[in-house]
């Protein structure tokens, strides 16, 4: 799954230029989660963007970079959360100890 999570749904990705259902389901799921995390997290080279921006970017890239059906499920699920992680996505993660 890790090997193929950079593959694009339209077959333009790497390492093996697989497309659509040829890309393992787990890899397609990881690709969406990884992209969301990348967009909504501060990096040394960029500031985090909002969850709304991330969801819009995922929808824009559906059926090309990402599996459109899985993007629809991901977006719908996040938008239905009662207290969306969406708005706290740029907040630092709390690290819990072994005894928490």
C-alpha positions, 0 to 999 in steps of 0.5 A: 500500500505504501509503495503505491499511495503516490500513484495517481488514479488516472495512471500518471503516478509512480512507481508503476503507473497503475490506474484506478482499480489497479491501485490497491484500495488501501493505497488509494485511501492512504493517498487521500489521508496523506494529502489532507494531512499535508494540506492542513499541517504546517511544514517548514516550507508552507503554512497549514491551510484550512480544512475547507481548502483541503477538502476543496483541493481533494474534490478538485483532484478527484478522478485524476489524482485521487479515487473520486468515490473515496474522495466523496466518502472522505469529504462527506464524512469529515463534513458530518463530524459534530465538532469537526477536526476540520477547524482544529487541524492546524493546532498542534497535536497533543502527545499522550504518554503511555499512562494516559 
